[in-house]
Amino acid sequence: MGSRSVHWVNTPVLAEALMRYEENRLSRSMKLWVEQLLELSPQDSHQLLSHDPDY
């Protein structure tokens, strides 16, 4: 496995990226960044954010 580096990510930026990822509204480069950052498989469908209003 390759070496991993620490990523510092602004929380509002990541939250917006996750919302857009779930809605399939990210550019290809941003989609790849989110998948790499969170180690997601591009074939899987993901619900990354809670959509439960009582949460």
C-alpha positions as CSV (number, residue, x, y, z in Angstrom):
1,M,0.0,0.0,0.0
2,G,1.3,3.5,-0.8
3,S,2.1,6.1,1.8
4,R,-0.7,8.3,2.9
5,S,-0.5,11.9,3.7
6,V,-2.6,13.9,6.1
7,H,-5.3,16.0,4.4
8,W,-6.6,19.2,6.1
9,V,-10.0,19.9,4.7
10,N,-12.2,22.8,5.5
11,T,-15.5,21.4,7.0
12,P,-18.0,23.5,5.0
13,V,-16.1,22.7,1.8
14,L,-16.2,19.0,2.5
15,A,-19.9,19.1,3.5
16,E,-20.8,20.9,0.2
17,A,-18.8,18.4,-1.8
18,L,-20.5,15.5,0.0
19,M,-24.0,17.0,-0.8
20,R,-23.0,17.5,-4.4
21,Y,-21.5,14.0,-4.6
22,E,-24.7,12.4,-3.4
23,E,-26.6,14.4,-6.0
24,N,-24.1,13.6,-8.7
25,R,-23.4,17.3,-9.3
26,L,-19.6,17.3,-9.0
27,S,-17.0,17.7,-11.7
28,R,-15.0,14.6,-12.5
29,S,-11.9,15.9,-10.7
30,M,-13.9,16.8,-7.6
31,K,-15.7,13.4,-7.6
32,L,-12.3,11.7,-7.8
33,W,-11.0,13.8,-4.9
34,V,-14.0,12.9,-2.7
35,E,-13.7,9.2,-3.6
36,Q,-9.9,9.2,-2.9
37,L,-10.3,11.3,0.3
38,L,-13.0,9.0,1.8
39,E,-11.7,5.8,0.1
40,L,-15.0,5.2,-1.7
41,S,-15.5,2.8,-4.5
42,P,-16.9,4.7,-7.6
43,Q,-19.2,1.7,-8.4
44,D,-21.0,1.8,-5.1
45,S,-23.9,4.2,-4.4
46,H,-23.4,6.1,-1.2
47,Q,-25.5,8.0,1.2
48,L,-22.8,9.8,3.0
49,L,-24.9,12.4,4.9
50,S,-27.8,11.8,7.2
51,H,-31.1,12.9,5.7
52,D,-33.0,12.1,8.9
53,P,-34.6,15.4,10.2
54,D,-34.6,13.9,13.7
55,Y,-30.8,13.2,13.7
